[in-house]
Amino acid sequence: MRGRGSSGDFLASRAVTRVNGYVAGYGTCETLREEIDGLGLSPAGRKRLGGLCVLLKRRWGDASGRHVLLPRLHRGLRFLLRRCDLCPAGTGDRRIRGAIAPPTDAIPCSLSRRRRRTVPVRLSDPIFTTLDPDQRRAVLHDAGPLLLVAGAGSGKTRAIVARIVRLIRDGVPARSILGITFTNRAAGEMRERVAKALAPGVESSIGDVLARSFDRAPGTTEVPWLGTFHAFGAILLRRHGGRIGLSPRFVIYDARDQHDVLKRILKELNVDEKKFPPTKFAWLIERAKRDGVSVEQAALSAGWRVVTTAGQVGKAYDDALVEAGAVDFTDLIRLPVTLLRGAPDVLTEVRSEVRHLLVDEFQDVDGAQAELTALLAGGADSFCAVGDEDQSIYGWRGASAEPMLLFERRFPGAKVIHLSTNYRSRAAILSVAGALISKNRSRREKTILPAREGGELPAVAVYADQEAEAQEVAAAAAREIRGGVAPTEIAVFYRVNAQSRAIEDALRMLRIPYVLRGALSFYERAAVRDAVSYLKWFLHPDDAVSLKRLLKFPRRGVGEVTLNKAREAARREGIPPSEALARIPNLAPLFSFRTLWLEELPQMSPAEALHALLKGAGYLDALEAAAREPGEGREGAGREEDLEHVRELFRVAETFPGAGEDGLLEFLEKVTLAADEAGGEESEAVRLMTLHNAKGLEFDVVFLVGLEDGLLPHSRSLDSPHDIEEERRLLYVGLTRARERAFLSLARRRNLFGSYRETVPSRFLYDLPASLMRRTDGALPEPARPGKGFSGAPPPDHRMRLYGEPRYEDAEPSGRPRKVRHPVFGEGKIEAVEGEGNDRKVIARFPVYGLKKILVRAVTMEFFE
């Protein structure tokens, strides 16, 4: 029958919307008749559908006619329409699409047998009124894997929040929904928006309290758990870590704790810290854990020559974590994957709780995060991954867009929806950004349409040097402020932090306030870290890193030598380090107080426990006494600020419910996992930041400085097409942060490594169509012919004159060496050459030793391609 074809399927879905609206009380018989006539049905079909609507109305409508429960309406209508002659002869998909208007009232939804709709979902609800057709399709997706390709400024958060609300109003228990994102800031924003949608009128901060319902503590209101990968990993390990030998009272080491551990290990192993800094080993250990290989294997693949030393440091680091009962940030992803792989019953239990999974910023997952996601998604009713491979900019820390690009292969039957409207940037900015990113190959073809037409063409300018560039940027910022733009809506982006100095000086000269995003956050301040160290150690006395910090203030007369002797005694006797430390006379009072504090802990809230701890341990009294004394630095006025920071930490602790060790561990976990946020974010000031820190933000006016080869793209990326594409994505991210205006600039000469040198315009500028840009005369070579990019084609010697590359006088250009082998530093990549003759210096980057400037005549080196 004709109703069985594709036309019948399409017609069924549209008829469901019409009937759903009528039966739910949004239309009269008159309007329904008009709707049915507009479907282009045969006379028999119109009669049958009208009769069906009346029957459904009588059966399913309630007394008021405004709310209905239709658990199988969609499926039932499909069944009936496929078996009835409802389509006129010759009616095809194209004609039906033209005859049927898009739905405007009720949302049809295919419901699973395990749930029923408890609240009618209506497009008139505020949460749905701002959705565009693409967002609406994402919200209505019911079951199975969904990839939501969300371009810059496309309203993805709005769609995610609406999807969560739709699921809950469809009868899905809130505790069955898990939302994961990458930053605490993004998770906090999402929590607040969901909380507002579910409980209108409730203050947004309640989201932080309600979101903890994932643990289903008695008395808490059930709302979805929304947080970061690391926070979710910590929850799993608290619950089930015992299966892999991890105590639920483990502490989390952040980057500074990790640095302190490695610094102590290097000292114990007599490793020269200047040649082998702790940061290098931290990077290597993180890479090994992330890739699932040994530290020795990671060292080999990274080109290290000190493989044995790397292995020794890696083993000592693992032993130190085990001894302290600690995990680092990488462990919070790696260990849950190990747990779920090795314990099928735990995986089954977790999957039974997580029925609907949403992962934001999916283009930035690394291998372990992708595997954790796949393990959770394997048993879920629905899995929605949201991301944009054009904004994948964290490859240097292991992130990859590959899981997103291979989504359909990894999850067969997956549906892909593109959010194709940009609501942020003016069309002029979006056109330039689109032309730029279209040059990348590792991406999905997509079209982004601007919701805001017009706008000023992005401008590009060339200055004599970085000082002139900075002065003009500051002057332009001043003009924008005088024109009515708030300082907080102006941002300056650069590739590396070293570029900020000139910008800061220029802004200070004009007395324009500014803040550096990525500066010291509240949780990184000294007094806060002191308080957290006390808390970590009192909960886990074998934590050597926290003990070392708390012994610094107030001084307790216990030095490194005494601590090392106690640790050696513990190893000889085979006892925990804390038992040996308790024998030290100056530490005995601290251990005695800890025992009393633990006895009272079950009756105390997190705030009460923290205050009692710092008071009883003498820290609070010492801080108050130091604040009363005049002095410089952290003494006197500095200690007054420290005291206020500790009081603020008490206020943070007061927002956490619960009591005893569980409540305190939750508070400690929140503090430790808190993302580094810029200081002074509340102030009225211009924002300065690297392009990586700009991700997820937006401003009215954006300045992108230093568009030169060697900076953007960075010199480390010049030999890799893959890395070049990531650098292009970085510029794309910067451009798409701008709402109204974007200004690009570069300098002809730049001071780098202590001397000025000529620069070359970024190759990315040659990707930009001249017709879409405003530029200074002579800024770049003129287009070779109409229709080409910003410069037509790169100048003939563009590839040989890359910024920061060596400039030799060899007769044969192809004979220029690109690498060097040093007798001490090993094999490195040449980034620049300075001087001539006997004064020639090579600037090269070595895998372990970093960037080195070497006088060529002072050492025998081998140069090669």
Residue pairs with C-beta under 8 A, 6 or more apart in sequence:
1 82
1 83
1 84
1 85
2 8
2 85
2 87
2 89
2 91
3 11
3 81
3 82
3 83
3 84
3 85
3 86
3 87
4 82
4 83
6 93
7 87
7 91
7 92
7 93
7 96
8 81
8 82
8 86
8 87
9 78
9 82
10 93
10 96
10 97
11 39
11 41
11 81
11 86
11 87
11 96
11 100
12 77
12 78
12 81
12 82
13 74
13 78
13 108
14 39
14 96
14 100
14 103
15 39
15 49
15 77
15 81
16 73
16 74
16 77
16 78
16 108
17 103
17 105
17 106
17 108
18 32
18 35
18 36
18 39
19 49
19 52
19 53
19 56
19 73
19 77
20 70
20 73
20 74
20 105
20 106
20 107
20 108
21 27
21 103
21 104
21 105
21 106
22 31
22 32
22 35
22 53
22 57
23 53
23 56
23 57
23 60
23 61
23 68
23 70
23 73
24 61
24 66
24 67
24 68
24 70
24 105
24 106
24 120
24 122
25 61
25 64
25 65
25 66
25 67
25 68
26 105
26 106
26 122
27 35
27 105
29 54
32 50
32 53
33 50
36 46
36 49
36 50
36 53
37 46
38 99
38 100
38 101
39 46
39 49
39 96
39 99
39 100
40 87
40 88
40 91
40 95
40 96
40 99
40 100
41 49
41 86
41 87
41 88
42 85
42 86
42 87
42 88
42 89
44 84
44 85
44 86
45 84
45 85
45 86
45 87
45 88
48 84
48 86
49 86
52 77
52 80
56 70
56 73
60 68
60 69
60 70
60 73
61 68
62 68
67 120
68 120
69 116
69 117
70 117
71 111
71 116
71 117
72 111
73 108
74 108
74 109
74 110
74 111
75 110
87 96
102 133
103 123
104 123
105 122
105 123
105 124
106 120
106 121
106 122
106 123
107 121
107 122
107 123
107 128
107 136
107 139
107 140
107 166
108 140
109 117
109 121
109 140
109 142
109 166
109 170
110 142
110 143
111 117
111 142
111 170
111 171
112 142
112 143
112 381
115 170
115 171
115 172
116 171
117 169
117 170
117 171
118 169
118 170
118 171
119 169
120 169
121 128
121 166
121 169
121 170
122 128
123 129
123 131
126 197
127 161
127 162
127 165
127 197
128 136
128 139
128 162
128 166
130 155
130 158
131 139
131 158
131 159
131 162
132 155
132 419
132 421
134 154
134 417
134 418
134 419
134 420
134 421
135 155
135 158
135 159
135 162
135 419
137 417
138 146
138 148
138 159
138 163
138 384
138 417
138 419
139 159
139 162
139 163
139 166
140 166
141 163
141 382
141 384
141 415
141 417
142 382
143 381
143 382
144 382
144 383
144 413
144 414
144 415
145 377
145 382
145 383
145 384
145 385
145 407
145 411
145 413
145 414
145 415
146 382
146 383
146 384
146 385
146 414
146 415
146 416
146 417
147 362
147 385
147 387
147 404
147 407
147 408
147 414
147 415
147 416
147 417
148 156
148 159
148 384
148 385
148 386
148 387
148 417
148 419
149 387
149 388
149 389
149 416
149 417
149 418
149 419
149 444
149 446
150 156
150 159
150 386
150 387
150 388
150 419
151 388
151 390
151 418
151 419
151 420
151 422
151 446
151 448
152 388
152 390
152 391
152 422
152 424
152 425
152 433
152 448
152 732
152 733
152 736
153 422
153 423
153 424
153 425
153 698
153 736
154 419
154 420
154 421
154 422
154 423
154 448
155 419
155 421
155 423
156 360
156 386
156 419
157 186
157 189
157 190
157 193
159 386
159 419
160 179
160 190
160 358
160 360
160 384
160 386
161 190
161 193
161 194
161 197
162 197
163 358
163 384
164 177
164 179
164 194
164 224
164 358
165 194
165 197
165 198
167 177
167 356
167 382
168 174
168 177
168 198
168 224
172 355
172 356
173 222
173 355
174 213
174 222
174 223
174 224
175 213
175 214
175 216
175 222
175 224
175 225
175 353
176 353
176 354
176 355
176 356
177 224
177 225
177 354
177 355
177 356
177 358
178 214
178 224
178 225
178 232
178 354
178 356
178 357
178 358
178 376
179 187
179 190
179 224
179 225
179 226
179 227
179 358
179 359
179 360
180 226
180 227
180 228
180 229
180 232
180 357
180 358
180 359
180 360
180 373
181 187
181 190
181 226
181 227
181 228
181 359
181 360
181 361
182 228
182 229
182 360
182 361
182 364
183 228
183 675
183 696
184 227
184 228
184 231
184 673
184 674
184 675
185 675
185 677
185 696
186 360
186 361
186 696
187 226
187 227
187 228
187 231
188 207
188 208
190 226
190 360
191 207
191 208
191 210
191 211
191 226
192 204
192 205
192 207
194 207
194 223
194 224
194 226
195 202
195 204
195 206
195 207
195 210
195 211
195 223
196 202
196 204
196 207
198 223
199 206
205 655
207 223
208 655
209 220
209 655
209 657
210 220
210 221
210 223
211 223
211 224
211 225
211 226
211 227
212 220
212 225
212 657
212 666
213 220
213 221
213 222
213 223
213 225
214 225
214 235
215 235
216 222
217 657
217 658
220 657
225 232
228 673
229 332
229 333
229 369
229 372
230 329
230 332
230 333
230 673
231 669
231 673
232 336
233 332
233 333
233 335
233 336
233 372
234 252
234 332
234 669
234 673
236 336
236 339
236 340
236 350
237 246
237 248
237 250
237 327
237 332
237 335
237 336
237 339
238 248
238 665
238 669
239 248
240 339
240 343
240 346
241 247
241 248
241 250
241 335
241 339
242 248
243 339
243 342
243 343
243 346
244 335
244 338
244 339
244 342
244 343
246 327
246 335
247 325
247 540
248 665
249 325
249 539
249 540
249 661
249 665
250 325
250 326
250 327
250 540
251 324
251 325
251 326
251 327
251 536
251 539
251 540
251 543
251 546
251 668
251 672
252 326
252 327
252 328
252 329
252 332
252 668
252 669
252 672
252 673
253 261
253 321
253 324
253 326
253 327
253 328
253 329
253 545
254 328
254 329
254 672
255 282
255 329
256 524
256 529
257 326
257 328
257 545
257 546
258 282
258 328
259 278
259 279
259 282
260 545
260 548
260 549
261 317
261 320
261 321
261 544
261 545
262 278
262 281
262 282
262 313
262 317
263 273
263 278
264 320
264 544
265 313
265 316
265 317
265 320
266 273
266 276
266 278
266 281
266 313
267 273
268 316
269 309
269 312
269 313
269 316
271 309
271 313
275 848
275 849
276 306
276 309
276 848
280 848
280 850
281 310
281 313
281 314
281 317
284 295
284 298
284 299
284 302
284 304
284 310
284 314
285 295
285 298
285 313
285 314
285 317
285 330
286 328
286 330
287 298
287 302
287 398
288 294
288 295
288 297
288 298
288 314
289 330
289 331
289 334
290 330
290 334
290 366
290 367
290 368
290 398
291 298
291 367
291 398
292 334
292 367
292 368
293 301
294 311
294 314
295 310
295 311
295 313
295 314
295 315
296 307
296 308
296 310
296 311
296 314
298 310
299 306
299 307
299 310
299 311
300 307
302 847
303 826
303 827
303 847
304 310
304 847
304 848
305 826
305 848
306 848
320 544
321 327
321 328
321 331
323 542
323 544
323 577
324 540
324 542
324 543
324 544
324 545
325 540
325 542
325 543
326 540
326 543
326 545
327 335
330 368
333 366
333 368
333 369
333 372
334 368
336 372
337 368
337 371
337 372
337 375
339 346
340 346
340 347
340 350
340 372
340 375
341 347
341 375
347 375
347 379
348 379
350 376
351 376
351 378
351 379
351 380
352 379
354 376
354 379
354 380
355 380
355 381
355 382
356 380
356 381
356 382
356 383
356 384
357 373
357 376
357 377
357 380
357 382
357 383
357 384
358 383
358 384
358 385
358 386
359 365
359 373
359 383
359 384
359 385
359 386
360 386
360 387
361 386
361 387
362 373
362 385
362 386
362 387
362 403
362 404
363 387
363 388
363 389
363 391
363 392
363 399
363 401
363 404
364 387
364 392
364 393
364 394
364 399
365 373
365 399
365 400
365 403
366 397
366 398
366 399
366 400
367 398
367 400
370 400
370 403
373 385
373 403
374 410
376 383
377 383
377 411
383 411
385 404
385 407
387 401
387 404
389 401
389 404
389 405
389 442
389 443
389 444
390 437
390 440
390 443
390 729
390 732
391 695
391 729
391 732
391 733
392 399
392 400
392 401
392 404
392 726
392 729
393 691
393 692
393 695
393 726
393 729
393 730
393 733
394 692
395 722
395 723
395 726
401 442
403 410
405 442
405 443
405 444
407 414
407 416
408 414
408 416
418 446
420 446
420 447
420 448
420 449
421 448
421 449
421 450
421 451
422 430
422 448
422 449
422 450
422 451
422 736
423 451
423 452
424 452
424 698
424 736
424 739
425 433
425 450
425 452
425 455
425 735
425 736
425 738
425 739
426 450
426 452
426 453
426 454
426 455
426 456
426 739
426 740
427 450
427 452
427 453
427 454
427 455
428 454
428 455
428 456
428 457
428 458
428 772
429 455
429 458
429 735
429 736
429 738
429 741
429 742
430 448
430 450
430 736
431 772
432 457
432 458
432 735
432 742
432 768
432 769
432 772
432 773
433 732
433 735
433 736
434 448
435 767
435 768
435 769
435 772
435 789
436 728
436 731
436 732
436 735
436 764
436 767
436 768
437 443
437 728
437 729
437 732
439 728
439 767
440 725
440 728
440 729
441 725
442 722
442 725
455 740
455 741
456 740
456 741
456 774
457 772
457 773
457 774
458 735
458 738
458 741
458 742
458 743
458 744
458 772
458 773
458 774
459 741
459 742
459 743
459 744
459 773
459 774
459 775
460 707
460 743
460 744
460 745
460 746
460 765
460 768
460 773
460 774
460 775
460 776
460 779
460 780
460 790
461 472
461 743
461 744
461 745
461 746
461 775
461 776
461 779
462 745
462 746
462 747
462 748
462 761
462 776
462 778
462 779
462 780
463 469
463 472
463 745
463 746
463 747
463 748
464 747
464 748
464 749
465 747
465 748
465 749
465 750
465 751
465 756
466 499
466 502
466 706
466 747
466 749
466 750
466 751
467 502
467 506
468 747
469 502
469 705
469 706
469 745
469 746
469 747
470 502
470 503
470 505
470 506
470 705
471 506
471 509
472 745
473 492
473 503
473 506
473 703
473 705
473 743
473 745
474 503
474 506
474 507
474 509
474 510
474 512
475 510
476 703
476 743
477 487
477 490
477 492
477 507
477 510
477 512
477 686
477 701
477 703
478 510
478 512
480 490
480 701
480 741
481 487
481 490
481 512
485 700
485 701
486 684
486 700
487 512
487 513
487 514
487 684
487 685
487 686
488 684
488 685
488 686
488 687
489 699
489 700
489 701
490 686
490 687
490 699
490 700
490 701
490 702
490 703
491 686
491 687
491 688
491 689
491 694
491 697
491 699
491 701
491 702
491 703
491 737
492 503
492 686
492 687
492 688
492 689
492 702
492 703
492 705
493 689
493 690
493 691
493 694
493 702
493 703
493 704
493 705
493 734
493 737
494 500
494 503
494 688
494 689
494 690
494 691
494 704
494 705
494 706
495 690
495 691
495 706
495 711
495 712
495 714
495 730
496 690
496 711
496 714
497 690
499 705
499 706
499 711
500 516
500 688
503 514
503 688
503 705
504 514
504 688
507 513
507 514
507 686
512 685
512 686
513 683
513 684
513 685
513 686
514 685
514 686
514 687
514 688
515 678
515 679
515 680
515 681
515 683
515 685
515 686
515 687
515 688
516 678
516 679
516 688
516 689
517 678
517 681
517 687
517 688
517 689
517 693
517 694
518 676
518 678
518 689
518 690
518 693
519 678
519 679
519 680
520 679
521 674
521 675
521 676
521 677
521 678
521 679
522 528
522 645
522 648
522 674
522 677
522 679
523 529
523 532
523 671
523 674
523 676
524 676
525 642
525 645
526 634
526 642
527 623
527 641
527 642
527 643
527 645
527 646
528 645
528 646
528 649
528 671
529 549
530 549
530 550
530 552
530 553
530 619
530 642
531 610
531 614
531 619
531 646
531 649
532 546
532 668
532 671
532 672
533 545
533 546
533 547
533 549
533 550
534 546
534 550
534 613
534 614
534 617
534 619
535 610
535 613
535 664
535 668
536 543
536 546
536 668
537 543
537 546
537 547
537 550
538 594
538 597
538 598
538 613
538 617
539 661
539 664
539 665
539 668
540 546
541 547
541 578
541 581
541 591
541 594
542 576
542 577
542 578
544 563
544 567
544 577
547 563
547 581
548 560
548 563
550 617
550 619
551 558
553 619
553 622
553 623
554 618
554 619
554 622
556 586
556 587
556 590
557 586
558 584
558 586
558 587
562 584
563 581
566 577
566 580
566 581
566 583
566 584
567 577
567 580
569 580
570 576
570 577
570 579
570 580
570 581
573 580
578 591
581 587
581 591
582 588
582 591
590 617
593 616
593 617
596 616
597 609
597 612
597 613
597 616
600 612
601 609
601 660
601 661
601 664
602 659
602 660
602 661
603 659
603 660
604 612
604 659
604 660
605 653
605 654
605 656
605 657
605 658
605 659
605 663
606 653
606 654
606 656
606 658
606 659
606 663
606 664
606 666
606 667
607 650
607 653
607 654
607 656
609 663
609 664
610 649
610 650
610 653
610 664
610 667
611 620
611 650
614 620
614 646
615 621
620 646
623 639
623 642
623 643
623 646
624 643
626 635
626 636
626 639
627 636
627 639
627 640
627 642
627 643
629 635
629 636
629 639
630 636
631 637
631 638
631 639
632 638
634 642
649 671
652 667
652 671
653 667
656 663
656 666
656 667
656 670
657 663
658 666
678 687
678 689
678 693
687 697
687 699
691 704
691 712
691 730
691 731
691 733
691 734
692 730
694 733
694 734
694 737
695 733
697 737
698 737
698 738
698 739
699 737
699 738
699 739
700 738
700 739
700 740
700 741
701 738
701 740
701 741
701 742
701 743
702 734
702 735
702 737
702 738
702 741
702 742
702 743
703 742
703 743
703 745
704 731
704 734
704 735
704 742
704 743
704 744
704 745
705 745
705 746
706 712
706 745
706 746
706 747
706 750
707 731
707 744
707 745
707 746
707 761
707 762
707 764
707 765
708 746
708 747
708 750
708 759
708 760
708 761
708 762
708 803
709 718
709 759
709 760
709 761
709 762
709 763
709 802
709 803
709 804
710 718
710 752
710 759
710 760
710 802
710 803
710 804
710 805
710 831
711 750
711 762
711 803
712 727
712 730
712 731
712 762
712 764
713 723
713 724
713 727
713 728
713 762
713 763
713 764
714 727
715 802
715 803
715 804
715 805
715 831
715 832
716 723
716 829
716 845
717 723
717 724
717 726
717 727
718 724
718 802
718 805
719 818
719 829
727 764
728 764
728 767
731 762
731 764
735 742
744 765
746 759
746 761
746 762
746 765
747 759
748 758
748 759
749 756
749 757
749 758
749 759
750 756
750 757
750 759
752 804
752 832
753 832
753 834
753 843
753 853
755 834
757 832
757 834
759 803
760 798
760 801
760 802
760 803
761 780
761 791
763 794
763 798
765 780
765 790
765 791
766 780
766 789
766 790
766 791
766 792
766 793
766 794
766 798
767 789
767 790
768 789
768 790
769 788
769 789
769 790
770 783
770 788
770 789
770 790
770 791
773 790
775 790
780 790
780 791
781 791
781 792
781 795
782 791
782 792
783 789
783 790
783 791
783 792
784 791
784 792
784 793
785 792
795 801
800 813
800 816
801 807
804 831
804 832
805 830
805 831
805 832
806 816
806 817
806 830
806 832
806 833
806 842
807 833
808 816
808 817
808 833
809 836
810 816
817 830
817 863
817 864
817 865
818 829
818 830
818 864
818 865
819 827
819 828
819 829
819 830
819 863
819 864
819 865
820 827
820 828
820 829
820 830
820 842
820 844
820 861
820 862
820 863
820 864
821 827
821 828
821 861
821 862
821 863
821 864
822 828
822 844
822 846
822 852
822 854
822 859
822 861
823 859
823 860
823 861
825 844
825 846
825 848
825 849
825 852
826 846
826 847
826 848
826 849
827 846
827 847
828 844
828 845
828 846
828 847
828 852
829 844
829 845
830 842
830 843
830 844
830 863
831 843
831 844
831 845
831 851
832 842
832 843
833 840
833 841
833 842
833 843
834 840
834 841
834 843
834 853
835 841
838 857
839 855
840 855
840 856
840 857
841 853
841 854
841 855
841 856
842 853
842 854
842 856
842 861
843 851
843 852
843 853
843 854
844 851
844 852
844 854
845 851
845 852
846 852
854 861
